[in-house]
Each structure stands twice: as structure tokens, then as C-alpha cells.
Amino acid sequence: MSRKPTRPPDSGATSRQPRHLALDTEAVHGRGLAIVAALAHDHGVTPLPDRPGKTVWARWVFLKA
């Protein structure tokens, strides 16, 4: 079996960095980053080189049968 990394990007026009929010279990918004951090092998933010904005990404490693 080999490992195949998957890294789907999510680009946006704002340069604001995503941040973890202190939310309770009943919150219906703002938990995405915490969920990605819990499930992904790696995640981060890359600023766009040629204009304001960023790409938020996560990487999962799947075993290939």
C-alpha cells in the first residue's frame, strides 16, 4: 500500500487569517477550523503571491489499496 496525499484548497479574497474560536457545543457557526484540525494530517494558510488574499488548505493521507 502506498500513501497518497490529498490537499484541497479553499481560496478567498480576504487576507485575514482564520482563527480558532472559543465556542460551546451548541454553536452552529465557526467550528470548521477546529473540525479540519481534528481530522486532517496537516493544515495551514498560504498568502496569495500576486494579490490580497489567501488559500486555506488541509492535507489528508489516504492509503491506496
A tleap script that builds the chain and sets N, CA, C and O, in Angstrom:
source leaprc.protein.ff14SB
mol = sequence {
  NMET SER ARG LYS PRO THR ARG PRO PRO ASP
  SER GLY ALA THR SER ARG GLN PRO ARG HIE
  LEU ALA LEU ASP THR GLU ALA VAL HIE GLY
  ARG GLY LEU ALA ILE VAL ALA ALA LEU ALA
  HIE ASP HIE GLY VAL THR PRO LEU PRO ASP
  ARG PRO GLY LYS THR VAL TRP ALA ARG TRP
  VAL PHE LEU LYS CALA
}
set mol.1.N position { 0.837 -1.188 0.000 }
set mol.1.CA position { 0.000 0.000 0.000 }
set mol.1.C position { 0.875 1.242 0.000 }
set mol.1.O position { 1.901 1.285 0.678 }
set mol.2.N position { 0.474 2.237 -0.750 }
set mol.2.CA position { 1.207 3.499 -0.755 }
set mol.2.C position { 0.313 4.609 -0.219 }
set mol.2.O position { -0.913 4.512 -0.248 }
set mol.3.N position { 0.945 5.649 0.264 }
set mol.3.CA position { 0.186 6.782 0.778 }
set mol.3.C position { 0.056 7.825 -0.310 }
set mol.3.O position { 1.031 8.150 -0.989 }
set mol.4.N position { -1.140 8.347 -0.476 }
set mol.4.CA position { -1.384 9.366 -1.486 }
set mol.4.C position { -1.952 10.604 -0.782 }
set mol.4.O position { -3.078 10.559 -0.286 }
set mol.5.N position { -1.187 11.716 -0.727 }
set mol.5.CA position { -1.703 12.910 -0.056 }
set mol.5.C position { -2.754 13.626 -0.891 }
set mol.5.O position { -2.655 13.687 -2.116 }
set mol.6.N position { -3.747 14.159 -0.223 }
set mol.6.CA position { -4.789 14.954 -0.862 }
set mol.6.C position { -4.816 16.298 -0.163 }
set mol.6.O position { -4.846 16.367 1.066 }
set mol.7.N position { -4.805 17.376 -0.955 }
set mol.7.CA position { -4.740 18.728 -0.390 }
set mol.7.C position { -5.695 19.648 -1.143 }
set mol.7.O position { -5.263 20.341 -2.064 }
set mol.8.N position { -6.981 19.679 -0.783 }
set mol.8.CA position { -7.932 20.564 -1.466 }
set mol.8.C position { -7.819 21.992 -0.951 }
set mol.8.O position { -7.863 22.202 0.261 }
set mol.9.N position { -7.674 22.994 -1.841 }
set mol.9.CA position { -7.579 24.381 -1.390 }
set mol.9.C position { -8.942 25.051 -1.289 }
set mol.9.O position { -9.917 24.614 -1.901 }
set mol.10.N position { -8.986 26.111 -0.511 }
set mol.10.CA position { -10.164 26.969 -0.412 }
set mol.10.C position { -9.643 28.395 -0.419 }
set mol.10.O position { -9.176 28.883 0.610 }
set mol.11.N position { -9.714 29.081 -1.570 }
set mol.11.CA position { -9.148 30.417 -1.696 }
set mol.11.C position { -10.186 31.484 -1.409 }
set mol.11.O position { -11.377 31.306 -1.665 }
set mol.12.N position { -9.706 32.604 -0.870 }
set mol.12.CA position { -10.592 33.717 -0.562 }
set mol.12.C position { -9.909 35.043 -0.835 }
set mol.12.O position { -8.684 35.107 -0.941 }
set mol.13.N position { -10.694 36.093 -0.947 }
set mol.13.CA position { -10.170 37.406 -1.297 }
set mol.13.C position { -9.646 38.175 -0.095 }
set mol.13.O position { -8.921 39.153 -0.272 }
set mol.14.N position { -9.981 37.776 1.097 }
set mol.14.CA position { -9.528 38.499 2.274 }
set mol.14.C position { -8.186 37.964 2.755 }
set mol.14.O position { -7.918 36.769 2.637 }
set mol.15.N position { -7.348 38.828 3.291 }
set mol.15.CA position { -6.047 38.419 3.814 }
set mol.15.C position { -6.110 38.075 5.294 }
set mol.15.O position { -5.107 37.661 5.875 }
set mol.16.N position { -7.283 38.241 5.915 }
set mol.16.CA position { -7.425 37.896 7.336 }
set mol.16.C position { -7.146 36.423 7.549 }
set mol.16.O position { -7.615 35.572 6.793 }
set mol.17.N position { -6.387 36.132 8.573 }
set mol.17.CA position { -6.063 34.749 8.892 }
set mol.17.C position { -7.226 34.091 9.619 }
set mol.17.O position { -7.851 34.724 10.469 }
set mol.18.N position { -7.532 32.828 9.303 }
set mol.18.CA position { -8.551 32.118 10.065 }
set mol.18.C position { -8.049 31.921 11.492 }
set mol.18.O position { -6.842 31.857 11.726 }
set mol.19.N position { -8.960 31.826 12.427 }
set mol.19.CA position { -8.565 31.649 13.823 }
set mol.19.C position { -9.527 30.699 14.514 }
set mol.19.O position { -10.700 30.595 14.155 }
set mol.20.N position { -9.000 30.012 15.510 }
set mol.20.CA position { -9.836 29.137 16.325 }
set mol.20.C position { -10.696 30.005 17.240 }
set mol.20.O position { -10.204 30.959 17.844 }
set mol.21.N position { -11.956 29.675 17.338 }
set mol.21.CA position { -12.874 30.413 18.190 }
set mol.21.C position { -13.223 29.574 19.408 }
set mol.21.O position { -13.318 28.349 19.321 }
set mol.22.N position { -13.412 30.232 20.537 }
set mol.22.CA position { -13.845 29.544 21.749 }
set mol.22.C position { -15.369 29.426 21.695 }
set mol.22.O position { -16.079 30.377 22.021 }
set mol.23.N position { -15.864 28.269 21.286 }
set mol.23.CA position { -17.297 28.062 21.103 }
set mol.23.C position { -17.777 26.899 21.955 }
set mol.23.O position { -17.009 25.997 22.289 }
set mol.24.N position { -19.052 26.934 22.300 }
set mol.24.CA position { -19.596 25.807 23.040 }
set mol.24.C position { -20.125 24.749 22.069 }
set mol.24.O position { -20.110 24.953 20.855 }
set mol.25.N position { -20.581 23.650 22.594 }
set mol.25.CA position { -21.027 22.528 21.760 }
set mol.25.C position { -22.313 22.825 20.998 }
set mol.25.O position { -22.651 22.091 20.070 }
set mol.26.N position { -23.035 23.875 21.360 }
set mol.26.CA position { -24.282 24.235 20.688 }
set mol.26.C position { -24.072 25.221 19.530 }
set mol.26.O position { -25.033 25.555 18.838 }
set mol.27.N position { -22.850 25.687 19.307 }
set mol.27.CA position { -22.580 26.671 18.252 }
set mol.27.C position { -22.891 26.072 16.886 }
set mol.27.O position { -22.581 24.910 16.624 }
set mol.28.N position { -23.504 26.872 16.018 }
set mol.28.CA position { -23.842 26.400 14.672 }
set mol.28.C position { -22.922 26.994 13.609 }
set mol.28.O position { -22.995 26.586 12.450 }
set mol.29.N position { -22.064 27.939 13.965 }
set mol.29.CA position { -21.109 28.554 13.037 }
set mol.29.C position { -19.745 28.624 13.707 }
set mol.29.O position { -19.639 28.643 14.933 }
set mol.30.N position { -18.701 28.662 12.879 }
set mol.30.CA position { -17.368 28.922 13.395 }
set mol.30.C position { -16.583 27.738 13.899 }
set mol.30.O position { -15.547 27.915 14.539 }
set mol.31.N position { -17.055 26.511 13.625 }
set mol.31.CA position { -16.331 25.330 14.111 }
set mol.31.C position { -15.539 24.631 13.025 }
set mol.31.O position { -14.910 23.607 13.294 }
set mol.32.N position { -15.549 25.152 11.805 }
set mol.32.CA position { -14.894 24.480 10.681 }
set mol.32.C position { -13.412 24.247 10.873 }
set mol.32.O position { -12.917 23.153 10.600 }
set mol.33.N position { -12.689 25.265 11.342 }
set mol.33.CA position { -11.248 25.125 11.515 }
set mol.33.C position { -10.918 24.072 12.571 }
set mol.33.O position { -9.963 23.313 12.406 }
set mol.34.N position { -11.688 24.017 13.640 }
set mol.34.CA position { -11.467 23.004 14.677 }
set mol.34.C position { -11.722 21.600 14.134 }
set mol.34.O position { -11.004 20.661 14.480 }
set mol.35.N position { -12.728 21.454 13.295 }
set mol.35.CA position { -13.032 20.148 12.700 }
set mol.35.C position { -11.919 19.727 11.751 }
set mol.35.O position { -11.475 18.580 11.784 }
set mol.36.N position { -11.469 20.645 10.910 }
set mol.36.CA position { -10.373 20.332 9.984 }
set mol.36.C position { -9.111 19.970 10.765 }
set mol.36.O position { -8.435 19.001 10.421 }
set mol.37.N position { -8.784 20.728 11.804 }
set mol.37.CA position { -7.590 20.448 12.606 }
set mol.37.C position { -7.668 19.062 13.244 }
set mol.37.O position { -6.651 18.381 13.372 }
set mol.38.N position { -8.854 18.647 13.640 }
set mol.38.CA position { -9.014 17.342 14.273 }
set mol.38.C position { -8.909 16.186 13.278 }
set mol.38.O position { -8.483 15.093 13.652 }
set mol.39.N position { -9.288 16.407 12.025 }
set mol.39.CA position { -9.359 15.318 11.050 }
set mol.39.C position { -8.203 15.267 10.052 }
set mol.39.O position { -7.889 14.193 9.539 }
set mol.40.N position { -7.570 16.392 9.770 }
set mol.40.CA position { -6.528 16.440 8.742 }
set mol.40.C position { -5.168 16.063 9.318 }
set mol.40.O position { -4.919 16.226 10.513 }
set mol.41.N position { -4.302 15.561 8.459 }
set mol.41.CA position { -2.932 15.276 8.863 }
set mol.41.C position { -2.137 16.568 9.016 }
set mol.41.O position { -1.206 16.643 9.818 }
set mol.42.N position { -2.509 17.577 8.245 }
set mol.42.CA position { -1.829 18.874 8.275 }
set mol.42.C position { -2.784 19.911 7.705 }
set mol.42.O position { -3.655 19.567 6.906 }
set mol.43.N position { -2.640 21.163 8.094 }
set mol.43.CA position { -3.451 22.230 7.525 }
set mol.43.C position { -2.730 23.553 7.726 }
set mol.43.O position { -1.850 23.666 8.580 }
set mol.44.N position { -3.109 24.561 6.931 }
set mol.44.CA position { -2.456 25.850 7.063 }
set mol.44.C position { -3.046 26.887 6.131 }
set mol.44.O position { -4.092 26.677 5.518 }
set mol.45.N position { -2.350 28.015 6.037 }
set mol.45.CA position { -2.775 29.147 5.221 }
set mol.45.C position { -1.578 29.616 4.409 }
set mol.45.O position { -0.486 29.789 4.950 }
set mol.46.N position { -1.777 29.819 3.119 }
set mol.46.CA position { -0.737 30.339 2.242 }
set mol.46.C position { -1.224 31.649 1.641 }
set mol.46.O position { -2.249 31.662 0.958 }
set mol.47.N position { -0.503 32.775 1.880 }
set mol.47.CA position { -0.897 34.041 1.259 }
set mol.47.C position { -0.777 33.954 -0.262 }
set mol.47.O position { 0.117 33.284 -0.779 }
set mol.48.N position { -1.674 34.629 -0.976 }
set mol.48.CA position { -1.573 34.683 -2.437 }
set mol.48.C position { -0.394 35.573 -2.799 }
set mol.48.O position { -0.243 36.642 -2.208 }
set mol.49.N position { 0.448 35.171 -3.751 }
set mol.49.CA position { 1.662 35.930 -4.043 }
set mol.49.C position { 1.438 37.213 -4.834 }
set mol.49.O position { 2.245 38.138 -4.748 }
set mol.50.N position { 0.357 37.282 -5.602 }
set mol.50.CA position { 0.202 38.384 -6.544 }
set mol.50.C position { -0.961 39.327 -6.247 }
set mol.50.O position { -1.197 40.270 -7.002 }
set mol.51.N position { -1.685 39.086 -5.162 }
set mol.51.CA position { -2.822 39.957 -4.827 }
set mol.51.C position { -3.234 39.687 -3.385 }
set mol.51.O position { -2.818 38.684 -2.805 }
set mol.52.N position { -4.047 40.570 -2.795 }
set mol.52.CA position { -4.531 40.292 -1.440 }
set mol.52.C position { -5.344 38.999 -1.427 }
set mol.52.O position { -6.069 38.701 -2.376 }
set mol.53.N position { -5.219 38.264 -0.384 }
set mol.53.CA position { -5.984 37.033 -0.247 }
set mol.53.C position { -5.123 35.899 0.257 }
set mol.53.O position { -3.942 36.085 0.551 }
set mol.54.N position { -5.713 34.732 0.357 }
set mol.54.CA position { -5.034 33.573 0.913 }
set mol.54.C position { -5.675 32.295 0.389 }
set mol.54.O position { -6.782 32.313 -0.149 }
set mol.55.N position { -4.969 31.201 0.554 }
set mol.55.CA position { -5.522 29.882 0.316 }
set mol.55.C position { -5.432 29.104 1.621 }
set mol.55.O position { -4.348 28.913 2.172 }
set mol.56.N position { -6.570 28.663 2.101 }
set mol.56.CA position { -6.617 27.809 3.281 }
set mol.56.C position { -6.622 26.378 2.767 }
set mol.56.O position { -7.418 26.039 1.891 }
set mol.57.N position { -5.743 25.533 3.301 }
set mol.57.CA position { -5.632 24.175 2.792 }
set mol.57.C position { -5.572 23.166 3.938 }
set mol.57.O position { -5.247 23.501 5.077 }
set mol.58.N position { -5.888 21.948 3.603 }
set mol.58.CA position { -5.763 20.823 4.530 }
set mol.58.C position { -5.237 19.634 3.745 }
set mol.58.O position { -5.498 19.508 2.549 }
set mol.59.N position { -4.503 18.771 4.413 }
set mol.59.CA position { -3.926 17.611 3.745 }
set mol.59.C position { -4.313 16.350 4.502 }
set mol.59.O position { -4.148 16.249 5.718 }
set mol.60.N position { -4.828 15.404 3.752 }
set mol.60.CA position { -5.146 14.078 4.277 }
set mol.60.C position { -4.285 13.068 3.546 }
set mol.60.O position { -3.994 13.245 2.363 }
set mol.61.N position { -3.883 12.036 4.213 }
set mol.61.CA position { -3.141 10.952 3.579 }
set mol.61.C position { -4.040 9.725 3.579 }
set mol.61.O position { -4.459 9.247 4.633 }
set mol.62.N position { -4.328 9.223 2.388 }
set mol.62.CA position { -5.169 8.035 2.239 }
set mol.62.C position { -4.308 6.863 1.818 }
set mol.62.O position { -3.405 7.008 0.993 }
set mol.63.N position { -4.581 5.730 2.371 }
set mol.63.CA position { -3.877 4.529 1.940 }
set mol.63.C position { -4.469 4.044 0.638 }
set mol.63.O position { -5.686 3.909 0.512 }
set mol.64.N position { -3.619 3.784 -0.322 }
set mol.64.CA position { -4.062 3.304 -1.619 }
set mol.64.C position { -3.915 1.779 -1.650 }
set mol.64.O position { -2.830 1.239 -1.435 }
set mol.65.N position { -5.017 1.110 -1.919 }
set mol.65.CA position { -5.004 -0.359 -1.912 }
set mol.65.C position { -4.344 -0.908 -3.140 }
set mol.65.O position { -4.247 -2.125 -3.297 }
savepdb mol mol.pdb
quit
